[in-house]
Amino acid sequence: MAGMEMDDLAENFGRCLKSLVDEGSIVSRRYYLSRRTVLEMLRDRGYLVPDAELELTLQEFRDKYTQDPDVSRLRISALHKDDPSNKILVLYCGPSVVKVNTIRLMGQQIMNGESLAGLILIIQNQITSQAMKTVELFSFKVEIFQITDLLVNITKHVLKPRHQLLTEEEKKRLLEKYSIGEKQLPWMLQKDAIARYYGLEKGQVLKVTYNSDVFEQHVTYRCIM
């Protein structure tokens, strides 16, 4: 009897372990995780993102895009909830080095059918200096992220404080309250991961709220530099 119970226990344990093993492709998982983070990032920036896109499971993603997704099908287009003319486009580049011809072709395709306020490129390899120079010629803001930087949403880490972007009016009242200029506030570099996540520009101010089980709530501010 005891032997049968041990066999059942071992079988159940084996099933539990198997349920934790991802038998799908690594590449599809990377695309799934990074795309989910990008969708969350867009929503946090105020863009309209359907709940169905955010709630897509890994298996549903693979059923829709296959185990080896075509990067052209992963593009995302979103409008800002407060300004429909503010349209952002997200494009994935393949695993090869991003060269100038890739950027030129991408630019031609965009100019033929998109009126954009911003473009986010997700790359998986290096981007050449000539390609970067071509990117800088675009008439809209272009942000470049490595796919590995998007596998986890950094704002969801339990130790991360809450970040809230102040409006221009809120920023003005803050500076007047303490009779200071924006450069007298603590800084956050524009290349900081949080600043990049929210797509912040120089001069914008973040309210940073720290919560702790040991200390009382603490609020500070950071000016993007």
C-alpha positions in Angstrom: 0.0 0.0 0.0 2.8 2.4 1.0 4.6 1.5 -2.3 1.5 2.4 -4.3 1.2 5.8 -2.4 4.8 6.5 -3.2 4.2 5.7 -6.9 1.2 8.1 -7.0 3.2 10.8 -5.3 6.1 10.4 -7.7 3.7 10.5 -10.7 1.9 13.6 -9.4 5.3 15.3 -8.7 6.4 14.5 -12.3 3.2 16.1 -13.7 3.8 19.2 -11.6 7.4 19.5 -12.9 6.3 18.9 -16.5 3.7 21.7 -16.1 6.6 24.1 -15.3 8.6 23.2 -18.4 8.1 25.4 -21.5 8.3 23.1 -24.4 7.8 25.9 -26.9 10.6 27.8 -28.7 12.8 30.3 -26.8 12.4 32.9 -29.6 8.6 32.9 -29.4 8.9 33.3 -25.6 11.2 36.3 -26.0 8.9 38.0 -28.5 5.9 37.3 -26.3 7.5 38.7 -23.1 9.0 41.8 -24.8 5.7 42.5 -26.7 3.7 42.3 -23.5 6.1 44.8 -21.8 5.9 47.2 -24.7 2.1 47.1 -24.5 2.2 47.8 -20.8 4.7 50.6 -21.5 2.4 52.2 -24.1 -0.6 52.0 -21.7 1.5 53.6 -18.9 2.3 56.4 -21.3 -1.4 57.0 -21.9 -1.8 55.2 -25.2 -4.9 53.1 -25.9 -4.1 49.4 -25.7 -6.9 46.8 -25.9 -7.2 44.5 -22.8 -7.3 41.5 -25.1 -3.8 42.2 -26.3 -2.4 42.5 -22.7 -4.3 39.4 -21.6 -2.9 37.2 -24.4 -1.3 34.1 -22.9 2.0 32.6 -24.2 0.1 29.7 -25.8 -2.4 32.1 -27.5 0.5 34.2 -28.7 2.2 31.1 -30.3 -1.1 30.0 -31.8 -1.5 33.4 -33.4 2.1 34.1 -34.4 3.7 30.6 -34.5 6.8 29.3 -32.7 9.0 31.4 -35.0 7.2 34.7 -35.5 7.5 36.9 -38.5 8.7 40.2 -37.0 6.6 42.2 -39.5 3.4 40.8 -37.9 4.5 42.0 -34.4 4.1 45.7 -35.2 2.0 47.7 -32.8 0.2 51.0 -33.6 -1.5 53.0 -30.9 -3.2 56.4 -30.4 -2.9 58.5 -27.3 -6.1 58.6 -25.3 -5.9 62.4 -24.8 -4.7 63.3 -28.3 -5.7 61.1 -31.3 -3.2 62.8 -33.5 -0.4 61.4 -31.3 0.2 58.1 -32.9 3.1 55.8 -32.0 4.3 52.8 -34.0 6.4 49.9 -32.6 8.4 47.8 -35.0 10.6 44.7 -34.4 13.9 44.2 -36.2 15.1 40.7 -36.9 18.1 39.0 -35.3 20.6 40.4 -37.8 22.7 43.6 -37.4 20.5 46.6 -38.2 22.1 48.4 -41.2 21.3 51.6 -43.0 19.4 49.9 -45.8 17.0 48.4 -43.2 16.3 51.8 -41.7 15.8 53.4 -45.1 13.4 50.8 -46.2 11.5 51.1 -42.9 11.4 54.9 -43.4 10.0 54.6 -46.9 7.2 52.2 -45.7 6.3 54.5 -42.8 6.2 57.7 -44.9 3.9 55.9 -47.4 1.3 55.0 -44.9 1.8 56.4 -41.4 1.6 59.9 -39.8 3.5 59.4 -36.6 4.5 61.3 -33.5 6.9 58.6 -32.4 8.5 55.3 -33.4 9.9 52.5 -31.1 12.3 50.1 -32.6 13.0 46.8 -30.9 16.4 45.4 -32.0 18.1 42.1 -31.2 21.6 42.9 -32.4 23.8 45.9 -32.9 22.8 48.9 -35.0 25.5 50.4 -37.2 26.6 54.1 -36.8 25.3 54.9 -40.3 21.9 53.4 -39.5 21.8 55.5 -36.3 22.6 58.6 -38.4 19.7 57.7 -40.7 17.4 57.3 -37.7 18.2 60.8 -36.5 16.9 62.2 -39.9 13.3 61.1 -39.1 10.9 63.9 -38.4 9.5 62.2 -35.3 11.0 60.9 -32.1 12.6 57.4 -32.4 13.4 55.3 -29.4 15.5 52.1 -29.6 15.3 49.2 -27.2 17.2 46.0 -27.0 14.7 43.1 -26.8 16.6 41.7 -23.7 15.7 45.0 -21.9 12.0 44.3 -22.3 11.8 40.7 -21.1 10.8 42.0 -17.7 8.7 45.1 -16.9 11.0 47.0 -14.5 8.2 49.1 -13.0 6.6 46.0 -11.6 9.5 45.0 -9.4 8.3 45.0 -5.7 11.2 47.2 -4.6 10.6 49.8 -7.3 9.0 53.0 -6.0 5.9 54.5 -7.7 6.7 57.1 -10.4 4.2 59.7 -11.5 4.8 62.3 -14.2 3.8 65.8 -13.2 1.9 68.0 -15.6 3.5 71.4 -16.5 1.1 73.1 -14.0 2.0 70.6 -11.2 5.7 71.2 -12.0 5.2 75.0 -11.8 3.4 74.8 -8.5 6.1 72.5 -7.1 8.9 74.9 -8.0 7.0 77.9 -6.7 6.2 76.1 -3.4 10.0 75.6 -2.7 11.2 78.7 -4.6 13.6 76.8 -6.7 14.5 76.2 -10.3 14.1 72.8 -12.0 17.9 72.3 -12.0 17.9 72.5 -8.2 15.8 69.3 -8.1 17.5 65.9 -7.8 18.2 64.6 -11.2 17.4 61.5 -13.3 19.2 61.0 -16.5 17.2 60.7 -19.7 19.0 57.4 -20.4 17.8 55.9 -17.0 15.7 52.8 -17.5 12.7 54.4 -15.8 12.9 57.6 -17.9 13.2 55.5 -21.1 10.2 53.3 -20.0 8.0 56.4 -19.8 9.6 58.1 -22.8 10.5 61.2 -20.8 12.0 64.4 -22.1 14.6 66.7 -20.5 12.9 69.1 -18.1 10.0 66.8 -17.2 9.6 66.1 -13.5 8.7 62.8 -11.8 7.1 62.4 -8.4 8.7 59.3 -6.8 6.8 57.7 -3.9 8.6 55.1 -1.7 6.5 52.7 0.4 8.0 50.6 3.1 6.9 48.3 5.9 9.6 49.8 8.1 9.5 53.5 7.2 6.7 55.9 6.6 5.8 56.8 3.0 8.5 59.0 1.5 8.1 61.3 -1.5 10.8 62.9 -3.6 11.0 64.4 -7.1 13.4 63.9 -10.0 14.0 66.2 -12.9 14.9 64.6 -16.2 18.4 65.7 -17.4 
